[in-house]
Amino acid sequence: MALTTITQGRFTSNGTATTIQMESGIDWMKVYNYTVAAASQTTAVGVEYYWQRGFPSGYGWEYKKSNAANAANLSAIITTNGFTYVDTSVESARLGVLHTDVTAVSNATIPVVTETATNGLSAGNVVRLTNIAGAQQLSGMDFTVGYNTLTSNTFSLDYMAQIVAGTTGNWEVVNWQSMYYPRHRRITKITQATQAVVTLSVTHGYKVGQAIRFNVPAAFGMTQMDGLVGNIVAIDTTTTTGNTVTVDIDSSAFTAFTFPLTAAVPFSPALTIPVGMDTALALADSVDILSDATYNTAYTGMILGAGANGPAGQNNDVIYWVAGSSFSVNNL
Amino acid sequence: MQNQDPVLNEAAIRLGVSLRQTEDELTRNMLAGTASFINCVGGVNGDNPTEITRSDVDGVVRALKNNNAKTMIHMIEGEDKFGTAPVRDAYFALASTQLIGNLDNVSGFTHKSQYPSSTGLQYSEWGVIANLRFFLSSIGSVSPNASMLAANVYNIFCVGLEAYACIEQDGYSANFIYRPPAVAGGPLGLFATAGYKFAEVPRITNDLWVLNLRCTLA
């Protein structure tokens, strides 16, 4: 029938939350764990899940499978790790819960944030710090975290320059990036070299051949770089120590780049601004010459929670799903 | 058909607003994610960025002028009218209506009611500071919890002539599509459908001619 759409798919779980992007909005979704259904279970675990528009975020209806004849609780509402419907074009929905429990930001070569509660982060998450006493230069910035240090109550700011230690403050997860690629990025380090190596605070996503303009305010020292346009000749995507771009700008005689101290606020950040493409360079490196094309990355979709009782299942579980929009919705 | 059907007529009006507002939002999001930005630093609210001040506006105008950005609109010559003042040629500053009050307190602000002439003024215009004429919208760009103290950051897109463009894809701008009951209504012709589609991408054409001035509220 017109106005009714159904989409379906399959994936193999990697044991973590899985995001399924949809062509259009959906009103309901069913998820089936083929692996669980095909095996005998000693304890009841989730085999089928259902979501309908109107469920609170993270909720779902779970049907469990067990070989025990009198297994209890075969049908239950799950209140966490269920279904989370997302629309990444909505700016206000990008942020997670504000955590106000930071107790320290270290002065290690790669700064480490310590907090009192369990953070629930995964390596590669992007976190925004705010109101970090003693290190306010970090406040309001987003960082990729956790590749170097990640425990239940600590996480590293993987690409940040060394700082004077900070104390209390807040953090929150940034769930997804701004809508359009390529994006501006904040600079944390620039080397003095014949080809400057630039480190960005968040996984940059740039490609070889892209041209970027530098905005380097006086507070960062290397003012000679301000306003220059460089072509990216190499990128380093090593998660622990990389996230750099190398540009064809000789910065060896420039003043050193120094990230400002807390006393310097307020100031404007140092930025890379994507401005175009050196097609010859891209072709020589076998990179798509349209890598700099403006691209809308927003989507609507569903985040499936993982685990024995989550719709995304456990590692190597084969998951089938079907979702759709209804012709008529009649909520009384 | 639209003249004869008040329901369809109303739906067409609403869809038209939705279409143009969606275009605005896409352009807004592109500018927020890709345009270069500077923080307001002249204020005294203790945050980073601070509230907007005259020195911040002057800094933006200076940067755009240094980059040879052309102003968007001509000056308005002074006239012999009580309480009015001439208006400089200006760049456009596109921002959120949440800045009402904060803008009024900036040194040199002139509300549009004090322009020498009201000819051609837009509904959304709020006023002028130096060479920036401010156009406000309830869907102006806001970055939630993005300041040093976790306050909302308001993005003011200061743009010169031809700084960005909306590029139409696939040879059309937008289509309004109506399907009457005889086509879309099923076996019994019970319903009609109306909708729009468009294919375009916003794109900065010269990054030196657009600057996002970020601020918090006083």
Interface residues (C-beta under 8 A of the other chain):
Chain A: M1 A2 L3 S89 E91 S92 R94 L95 L98 R128 T130 N131 Q136 S139 G140 N170 E172 Q177 S178 M179 Y180 Y181 P182 R183 H184 R213 N215 P217 V265 P266 F267 S268 P269 L271 I273 P274 V275 T294 N296 A298
Chain B: E25 L26 N29 M30 A32 G33 T34 A35 S36 F37 I38 N39 C40 V41 G43 D47 N48 P49 T50 S141 V142 S143 P144 N145 A146 S147 M148 L149 A150 V153 A184 G186 T193 V201 P202 R203 I204 D207
